[in-house]
Amino acid sequence: MRIAGLLGTAALLCAALLGTGTARADGGQMETGYQNPVTALPPVSAPATPHCTVTAMQQDFGNTISSPAWTGTLTPPADCAGPWTKVVLTWSGSVQGRQYDRLAGVWIGGAEVLRTSTPEPTQDGISWSLQKDVSPFIPLLRTPQPVTVSLGNVVNSTYTGVYHMKLTLTYYQADRHHPAAHTADQVLPLSASSTDTGWTYLAPGTSSSKTVTLPRNLTGVQMELYARGGGCDEQWFTAVPDDLAARYPDYLCGGGPYREVQVSVDGRPAGLAQPYPVVYSGGIVPTLWRPIPAIDQFVTQPYGLDLTPFAGLLTDGRPHTFTLTPYGAADGWTVDSTLFLTTDHHAAQTHGALTADTLSLSPAVTTTETPGSAAGSTDVRVAADRDWTTSGWLETSAGRVRTTVHQHAGYLNTDTVSDGGKHQVMSQLQSGVTTVTTDPEHGPATATRHSWSYPITVDSDVALYTDGNNYSLAATVHQGRVLRDAVRRGDHWSGTGFTDDTVDATGVLARSAGVVTAADGTDSEHWFGTTDTGSCYDHEIHAAHGYVTSDQVSACRW
């Protein structure tokens, strides 16, 4: 649920608690702040090789909402000149006082390498840190590159929190036990700028396009894209049909809950991604996420698309246009993408053709509304299925290679709205599988398979809302992400990695005449899966009233 009657009112409520002192929750528990954020995610591994750390940025982000992004230059360290087996980005910060959650991004050489959002602080202050393996960007990192950081913040007499941020990169030298990282031959950013904020903010019904010229000897084209909603679309999964939102405009957002991010190449449908239901640290009820953040809150995972079937159309030396469209958007979205290109090292040019493209940019979404079991309630059901294939061939120095991408994706959202729009019980499941088959003229066919499942349930209640100083909020959220990857050689599929990440949280927040009367929450996360070294990792954290109560890493096998 999002309070929608005033611009930013939901965020206003989320910020209303910030900077307050002790509060008593409904159950009588006294909350006295919360500890630094923690997650159950596995740490990024550090190879046992010589390494060098470069500080790319150390900057305070005060009243930056209308300022250009911070810019600098990132130069590879002379003492670790490469080749590198791994490059790791570290983003760390601190903030105290009263402040909203903020969206942030980092670009190197015009390519977005990190998308994240910030936690909301206490008066005493909090600090946090995250890491990300940015080895796929090594083709850019070998030479000096512009680095850009965007973190739009507001500081005034009310919102006092200044974000003190540091960005470093650690370069791990390759050796005989740690070979050089395998990367694409070229990284080609499709960002809006290499000297300012690189993402594009899109209003509903609009798209972002970038025209570039690609190498003439392509053998593979991979896209990595980011997409996050803003305003009412911060929590797009709780949006309801327009007629229902119009009945309760102070509490509900319209447009319905179905979203997908569509990719086109020169106007042809080329791929799509189901966006993950990200929740900001102030989302739904802020006390849900203290100190364990929602999934994707701090390290937003990009979506990967294989566009190799289109490669035969892109090797003519002419400009080609790549377009991103957040389908179904009812408010603004920030989108960005990067291409990772492989080339033929034994031919100056490849050529080929696109032979199949069954993807439609008009999904069949069914929506039904029926009276609920409780008086005055409404049950909403929204469903969609996507099945599509793209296929193409390339004539390379190794012979003709055919690539086929097939995707099936399912979507179901059920939502019961009651009490004049104040109470929502929403359950959503996005799931699917993408299979990419590579069939060379000489040699056996191989395939990769990536499957995903994004379950989320939200039970949210606005028992009272008068204004930003008089309200009562409560919610329970279950959020998950299950990812599985496998490869096929011949008739045998072998698993290569998996993730099963689950967060469960409850929270309450209330004010009366500007005084906080309830502020409490419980939170847990269980992450089970494979690490970046292929080992099994099982980590479970529980927290209550802002502090961790148990933290256990268990032995596991897969």
FENDA-V549935 format. One record per pair of residues at least 24 apart in sequence whose C-alpha atoms are under 10 Angstrom apart, sorted by the first residue. I is the first residue (numbers start at 1). J is the second residue. Records with the same first field share a line. If there is no record, write none. Layout:
I->J  J
This chain:
1->232  235  236  237  238  239  240  251  252  253  283  284  285  417  421  422  423  424  425  426  458  459  460  461  462  475
2->231  232  233  234  235  236  238  239  250  251  252  253  283  284  285  421  422  424  460  462
3->232  248  249  250  251  252  253  284  421  422  462  465
4->231  232  245  248  249  250  251  252  253  254
5->248  249  250  251  252  253
6->249  250  251  467
7->231  232
8->231  232
9->231  250  251  467  468
10->231  232  251  282  283  284  285  468
11->100  101  231  282  283  284  285  286  468
12->100  282  467  468  469
13->282  283  284  285  286  465  467  468  469  470  471  472  473  509  510  511
14->99  100  101  120  281  282  283  284  285  286  287  468  473  509
15->98  99  100  101  120  121  159  282  283  286  468
16->98  99  100  286  468  469  509  510  511  514  515  516
17->98  99  120  122  286  287  468  469  509  510  511  514  515  516  518  519
18->96  97  98  99  100  120  121  122  123  159  161  282  286
19->96  97  98  99  120  121  122  123  124  125  158  159  160  161
20->97  98  122  123  515  516  519
21->122  123  124  516  519
22->516  517  518  519
23->509  510  511  515  516  517  518  519  520
24->509  510  516  517  518  519  520
25->507  508  509  510  516  517  518  519  520  521  545
26->474  508  509  510  517  518  519  520
27->508  518  520
28->518  520
29->518  519  520  521  544  545
30->518  519  520  545
31->518  519  520  521  544  545  546  547
32->122  519  520  545  546  547
33->121  122  123  124  125  126  290  291  519  520  545  546  547
34->121  122  124  125  126  287  290  291  520  544  545  546  547  548
35->121  122  125  126  127  290  291  292  545  546  547  548
36->94  119  121  122  125  126  127  128  129  290  291  292  546  547  548
37->119  120  126  127  128  129  289  290  291  292  293  298  546  547  548
38->128  129  130  290  291  292  293  525  541  543  547  548
39->130  291  292  293  294  295  298  503  524  525  526  527  539  540  541  551
40->292  293  501  502  503  524  525  526  527  528  537  538  539  540  541  542  551  552  553
41->295  299  499  501  525  526  527  528  529  531  537  538  539  540
42->527  528  529  530  531  532  536  537  538  539  553
43->130  131  132  531  532  537
44->88  89  130  131  132  133  531  532  533
45->86  88  131  132  133  531  532  533
46->86  87  88  133  170  171  172  533
47->85  86  87  171  172  173  174  177  178  533
48->172  173  174  175  177  178
49->84  85  86  171  172  173  174  175  177  178
50->79  80  84  171  172  173  174  175
51->77  79  80  81  82  84  85  86  87  170  171  172  173  174
52->76  77  78  79  80  81  87  169  170  171  172  173
53->77  79  80  87  88  89  90  168  169  170  171  172
54->89  167  168  169  170  171
55->89  90  166  167  168  169  170
56->89  90  147  148  166  167  168  169
57->91  147  148  149  165  166  167  168  169
58->92  93  164  165  166  167  168
59->93  149  163  164  165  166  167
60->93  94  95  151  162  163  164  165  166
61->95  150  151  152  153  154  155  161  162  163  164  165
62->151  152  153  154  155  156  160  161  162  163  164
63->151  152  153  154  155  156  159  160  161  162  163
64->150  151  152  153  154  155  162
65->102  150  151  152  153  154  155
66->152  153  154
67->150  151  152  153  196
68->148  149  150  151  152  195  196  197
69->105  106  147  148  149  150  151  152  195  196  197  198
70->106  147  148  149  150  151  195  196  197
71->106  107  108  146  147  148  149  150  194  195  196  197
72->108  145  146  147  148  149  195
73->108  109  144  145  146  147  148
74->108  109  141  142  143  144  145  146  147  148  168  169
75->141  142  143  144  145  146  147
76->141  142  143  144  145  169  170  171
77->142  144  169  170  171
79->171  173
80->170  171  172  173  174
81->142  171  172  173
82->138  142  171  172  173  174  175  180
83->138  142  171  172  173  174  175  179  180  181
84->135  138  142  171  172  173  174  175  178  179  180  181  182
85->135  138  171  172  173  174  175  177  178  179  180  181  182
86->133  134  135  136  138  170  171  172  173  174  178  179  180  181  182
87->132  133  134  135  136  137  138  141  169  170  171  172  173  181
88->131  132  133  134  135  168  169  170  171  172
89->113  114  130  131  132  133  134  135  167  168  169  170  171
90->114  129  130  131  132  133  134  166  167  168  169  170
91->116  128  129  130  131  132  165  166  167  168  169  298  299
92->127  128  129  130  131  163  164  165  166  167  168
93->118  119  126  127  128  129  130  163  164  165  166  167
94->118  119  121  125  126  127  128  129  161  162  163  164  165  166
95->119  120  121  122  123  124  125  126  127  128  160  161  162  163  164  165
96->120  121  122  123  124  125  126  127  160  161  162  163  164
97->121  122  123  124  125  126  158  159  160  161  162
98->122  123  125  155  157  158  159  160  161  162
99->123  153  154  155  156  158  159  160  161  162  163  282
100->153  154  159  160  161  280  281  282
101->153  280  281  282  283  286
102->150  151  152  153  154  163  280  281  282
103->150  151  152  153  228  230  280  297  298  334
104->149  150  151  152  153  197  298
105->148  149  150  151  152  197  198  199
106->147  148  149  150  151  167  197  198
107->145  146  147  148  149  150  189  191  193  194  195  196  197  198  199
108->137  140  141  144  145  146  147  148  149  189  194  195  198
109->137  140  141  143  144  145  146  147  148  187  188  189  191  193  194  195
110->140  145  146  147  148  187  188  189  190  191  192  193  194  195  196  197  198  199  338
111->137  140  146  147  148  187  188  189  190  191  192  193  194  198  199  224  336  337  338  339
112->137  147  148  149  189  190  191  194  197  198  199  224  225  226  302  336  337  338
113->137  224  302  337  338
114->149  226  298  299  300  301  302
115->150  199  226  227  228  296  297  298  299  300  301  302
116->151  280  296  297  298  299  300  301
117->151  279  280  281  296  297  298  299  300
118->151  163  280  281  282  293  297  298
119->280  281  282  286  289  290  291  293  297  298
120->161  280  281  282  286  289  290
121->161  162  163  281
122->161
123->160  161
125->161
127->163  164  165
128->165  298
129->165  166  167  298
130->298  299
131->167  168  169  298  299
132->169  299
133->169  170  532
134->169  170
135->171  172  180  181  182  183
136->181  182  183  184  185  186  187  340
137->183  184  186  187  188  340
138->171  181  182  183  184  185  186  187
139->183  184  185  186  187  188  340
140->185  186  187  188  189
141->171
145->194
146->194  195  196
147->194  195  196
148->193  194  195  196  197  198
149->195  196  197  198
150->196  197  198  199
151->197
183->340  341  342
184->220  221  222  339  340  341  342  343
185->218  220  340  341  342  343  344  345
186->214  215  221  339  340  341  342  343
187->222  223  338  339  340  341  342
188->212  213  214  223  337  338  339  340  341
189->223  224  336  337  338  339  340
190->223  224  225  321  322  323  336  337  338  339
191->335  336  337  338
192->335  336  337
198->334  335  336  337
199->226  227  333  334  335  336  337
200->227  324  332  333  334  335  336  337
201->227  228  229  230  332  333  334  335  336
202->229  230  324  325  326  329  331  332  333  334  335
203->230  326  329  330  331  332  333  334
204->233  255  325  326  327  328  329  330  331  332  333
205->325  326  327  328  329  330  331  332
206->324  325  326  327  329  332  333
207->262  263  323  324  325  326  327  333  335
208->263  322  323  324  325  326  334  335  336  337
209->263  264  265  266  321  322  323  324  325  336
210->265  319  320  321  322  323  324  337
211->265  266  318  319  320  321  322  323
212->314  317  318  319  320  321  322
213->314  315  316  317  318  319  320  321
214->311  314  315  316  317  318  319  320  339  341
215->314  315  316  317  318  341  342  343  344  348  349  350
216->311  312  314  315  316  317  318  343  344  347  348  349  350  351
217->311  312  314  315  316  317  341  342  343  344  345  346  347  348  349  350  351  394  395  396  397
218->308  311  312  314  315  341  342  343  344  345  347  348  349  350  351  394  395  396
219->308  309  311  312  315  341  342  343  344  345  349  350  351  393  394  395  396  397  401
220->306  307  308  309  310  311  312  339  340  341  342  343  344  394  403
221->305  306  307  308  309  310  311  314  339  340  341  342  343
222->304  305  306  307  308  338  339  340  341  342
223->263  271  302  303  304  305  306  307  308  337  338  339  340  341
224->301  302  303  304  305  306  336  337  338  339  340
225->261  263  273  301  302  303  304  305  324  335  336  337  338  339
226->261  273  275  300  301  302  303  304  324  333  334  335  336  337  338
227->260  261  273  274  275  276  300  301  302  303  324  325  326  333  334  335  336  337
228->261  275  276  277  278  279  300  326  332  333  334  335  336
229->259  275  277  278  326  329  330  331  332  333  334  335
230->329  330  331  332  333  334
231->330  331  332  333
232->329  330  331  332
233->257  259  328  329  330  331  332  333
234->277  278  279  280  283  284  331  332  333
235->277  278  279  280  283  284
236->277  278  279  328  329  330  331
237->276  277  278  413  414  415  426  427  428  429  456  457  458
238->277  413  414  415  424  425  426  427  428  457  458  460
239->330  415  426
240->367  369  380  381  382  414  415  416  417
241->367  368  369  380  381  382
242->330
244->369  378  380  417  421
245->421
247->420  421
248->419  420  421  422
249->420  421
250->420  421  422  465
251->420  421  422  423  424  462  465
252->417  420  421  422  423  424
253->330  331
254->329  330  331
255->328  329  330  331
256->328  329  330  367  380  381  382  413
257->328  329  330  367  381  382  383  412  413  414  415  428
258->327  328  329  363  365  366  367  382  383  384  411  412  413  428  430
259->326  327  328  329  330  411
260->325  326  327  328  329  361  363
261->303  324  325  326  327  328  329  335  361
262->323  324  325  326  327  359  360  361  362
263->305  307  322  323  324  325  326  361
264->307  321  322  323  324  325  361
265->307  310  313  314  320  321  322  323  324
266->313  314  319  320  321  322  323
267->320  321  322  323
268->310  321  322  323  357  359  360  361
269->323  357  358  359  360  361  390
270->305  306  307  308  309  310  322  323  357  358  359  360  361  388  389  390  405
271->304  305  306  307  324  357  359  360  361  388  389  390  405  406  407
272->303  304  305  324  325  326  327  359  361  386  388  407  409
273->302  303  304  305  326  409  432
274->303  326  409  410  411  430  431  432  452  453  454
275->301  302  303  326  430  454
276->300  301  302  303  430  453  454  455  456  480  481
277->428  429  430  454  455  456  479  480  481
278->456  479
279->479
284->458  459  460  461  473  474  475  476  477  507  508
285->460  461  473  474  475  476  477  505  506  507  508  509  510  519  520  521
286->473  474  475  506  507  508  509  519  520  521
287->474  475  505  506  507  508  509  519  520  521  522  523  545  546
288->474  475  476  477  504  505  506  507  508  509  519  520  521  522  523  524  544  545  546
289->503  504  505  506  507  521  522  523  524  543  546
290->505  507  520  521  522  523  524  543  544  545  546  547  548
291->521  522  523  524  542  543  544  545  546  547  548
292->503  504  505  522  523  524  525  541  542  543  544  546  547  548
293->503  505  523  524  525
294->477  478  479  480  502  503  504  505  523  524  525
295->479  480  481  501  502  503  525
296->481
302->336  337
303->337
304->337  338  339  450
305->339  405  434
306->339  340  390  403  404  405  434  435  436
307->339  390  391  392  403  404  405
308->341  342  354  390  391  392  393  394  402  403  404  405  436  438
309->352  353  354  355  356  357  389  390  391  392  393  394  402  403  404  405  436
310->352  353  354  355  356  357  390  391  392  393  394  403
311->341  350  351  352  353  354  392  393  394  403
312->350  351  352  353  354  355  392  393  394  395
313->351  352  353  354  392  393  394
314->350  351  352  353
315->349  350  351  352  394
316->349  350  351
317->349
325->361
327->361  362  363
328->363
343->396
344->396  397  398
345->396  397
346->396  397  398
347->396  397  398
348->396  397
349->395  396  397
350->394  395  396  397  400
351->393  394  395  396  400
352->392  393  394  395  396  400  401  402
353->391  392  393  394  395  402
354->390  391  392  393  394  402  403  404
355->390  391  392  393  402  403  404
356->388  389  390  391  392  404  405
357->388  389  390  391  392  404  405  406
358->387  388  389  390  391  406
359->386  387  388  389  390  406  407
360->386  387  388
363->387
365->411  412
366->412
367->413  414
368->414
369->414  415  416
370->416
371->416  417
372->416  417  418
373->416  418
374->416  417  418  419
375->418  419
376->417  418  419  420  421
377->416  417  418  419  420  421  423  424
378->415  416  417  418  419  420  421  424
379->414  415  416  417  418  424  425  426
380->413  414  415  416  417  426
381->412  413  414  415  416  426  427  428
382->411  412  413  414  415  428
383->410  411  412  413  414  428  429  430
384->409  410  411  412  413  430
385->409  410  411  412  430  431  432
386->410  411  432
387->432  433  434
388->434
389->434  435  436
390->436
391->436  437  438
393->438  439  440
394->440
395->440  441
396->440  441
398->440  441  442
399->440  441  442
400->439  440  441  442
401->438  439  440  441  442  445
402->437  438  439  440  441  445
403->436  437  438  439  440  445  446  447
404->435  436  437  438  439  447
405->434  435  436  437  438  447  448  449
406->433  434  435  436  437  449
407->432  433  434  435  436  449  450  451
408->432  433  434  435  451
409->433  434  451  452  453
410->453
411->453  454
412->455
413->455  456  457
414->457
415->457  458  459
416->459
418->461
419->461  462  463
421->461  462
422->460  461  462  463  464  465  473
423->459  460  461  462  463  474  475
424->458  459  460  461  462  475
425->457  458  459  460  461  475  476  477
426->456  457  458  459  460  477
427->455  456  457  458  459  477  478  479
428->454  455  456  457  458  479
429->453  454  455  456  457  480
430->454  455  456  481
431->455  481  482  483
432->483
433->483  484  485
434->485
435->485  486  487
436->487
437->487  488
444->489  490
445->488  489  490  491
446->487  488  489  490  491  492  493
447->486  487  488  489  490  491  493
448->485  486  487  488  489  493  494  495  496
449->484  485  486  487  488  493  494  495  496
450->483  484  485  486  487  496  497  498
451->482  483  484  485  486  498
452->481  482  483  484  485  498  499  500
453->480  481  482  483  484  500
454->479  480  481  482  483  501  502
455->479  480  481  482  502
456->480  481  502  503  504
457->504
458->505  506
459->506
460->506  507  508
461->508
462->509  510
463->510
464->510  511  512
465->510  511
466->512
467->511  512  513  514
468->510  511  512  513  514
469->510  511  512  513  514  515  516
470->510  511  512  513  514  515  516  517
471->509  510  511  512  513  514  516  517
472->508  509  510  511  512  516  517  518  519
473->507  508  509  510  511  518  519
474->506  507  508  509  510  518  519  520  521
475->505  506  507  508  509  521
476->504  505  506  507  508  521  522  523
477->503  504  505  506  507  523
478->502  503  504  505  506  524
479->503  504  505  525
480->504  525  526  527
481->527
482->527  528  529
483->529
484->529  530
495->558
496->530  534
497->529  530  531  532  533  534  535  536  558
498->528  529  530  531  534  536  558
499->527  528  529  530  531  536  537
500->526  527  528  529  530  538
501->525  526  527  528  529  538  539  540
502->526  527  528  540
503->527  540  541  542
504->542
505->542  543  544
506->544
507->544  545
519->545  546
520->544  545  546
521->545  546  547
522->546  547  548  549
523->547  548  549
524->548  549  550  551
525->551
526->552  553
527->553
528->553  554  556  558
529->556  557  558
530->556  557  558
534->558
